[in-house]
Structures are given as structure tokens and as C-alpha cells.
Amino acid sequence: MNIENTQVQMRKGILEYCILNIISRGEVYASDMLVELTSAKIMVVEGTLYPLLTRLRKAGLVDYKWVESSSGPPRKYYTITKDGVKFLTALSETWDELIASTQKIKSVKKKKSTKKS
């Protein structure tokens, strides 16, 4: 088995959750999301982020508005919707449960062997 593949899959599994958390703080530009995700070691590229943002918008979880830019073309700024807040709340509860479950499993000490020789 390839450890890198497993690590990538683990990170992909939490990408929507991380993106919704970032957007929930206020209007945010996609490239700023990329910077934050990368600095948190959640490696993502534009080719992954933009389709995910489109899916979140079509699902009614995020919205966007165009804002004129003095340094180039208009920029698309994302915000979370009321449905997005509800969705994020549910994901946060699941995340907290997963952390607790994982910690519980990790904290169990190795059992001593009871084999007779």
C-alpha cells in the first residue's frame, strides 16, 4: 500500500468541511482559500477547488458575488448561505464525533499476549 495515496484520500475527505469553515468567517476570494488550505498542509489545486465551489453553490451551501478589482478583472467572493451554516454545523458535529472516536481507538493500549508456550 502507498502511504501517500492514503494521506491524500484522508485530506480529500475533509476538504469540503475545511472550505465551508473558511467561507463561514466572511467573504473570501478563492485564491485566499488556496493559500490558507496550503498553509494548513491541505494540498489542493485550482482544478480541485473551483469544481468543488461550483458543487457547493449548486447545492445552495455557498453563494458568490462579483467585486471589481483595481488590479485586473473582477473577483468572485464567496459567502456561506443559511443552508450552508446548517450543513457546516452538522459536519462539525460529525467531525467532533470522529475525533473522539479516533482518540478512543488510539488510546487503547496493546493487549498482552495470553498464549501458552
Beta strands, then each sheet from edge to edge (+ up, - down):
strand 1: 28-29
strand 2: 62-69
strand 3: 72-80
sheet 1: 1+ 3- 2+
end
